[in-house]
Amino acid sequence: MSVASHAQGSCACGAIKYAVILPVKWCAHCHCHACRRNHGAPIVTWFGVANENFRLSGREHLKWYLCSDEAKRGFCMDCGTPLLFMSTRWPDEVHVTRASLLSEVSIMPGAHLYTDQRADWFPFEDSLPHCEKT
């Protein structure tokens, strides 16, 4: 059985597509207030990939929302799917929503981030490490 060397994903309508060269740098569940508000979900699962290992098509459908002086979030302006996060804090990588992957690949979360901001109404229990801050 061969191991995949690439993974592909897209927004819900398919206007924006991306490909990543595997393996990714990390994958984690984020519980921060900003992710919850921007995604309308109790957690958002992200993976990080080096900029040079990320390819994007359909850029004309990508809209960036400047969420702070240091960060921006990318989403499809046609269907609204949130896809990307970039920050000066991690200048050499792009963060991609795990749920937008179309490929069946083993990119599994390794931690929970910002658990100090978690939604009290969303209980979770697993064996992954919990980090209050990153």
Buried (B, 14 or more C-beta within 10 A) or exposed (E): EEEEEEBBBBBEEBBBBBBBBBBBEBBBBBBBEBBBEBBEBBBBBBBBBEEEBBEBEBEEBBEEEEBEEEBBBBBBBBBEBBBBBBBEEBEEBBBBBBBBBEEEBEBEBEBBBBBEBBEEEEEBEEEBEBBEEE
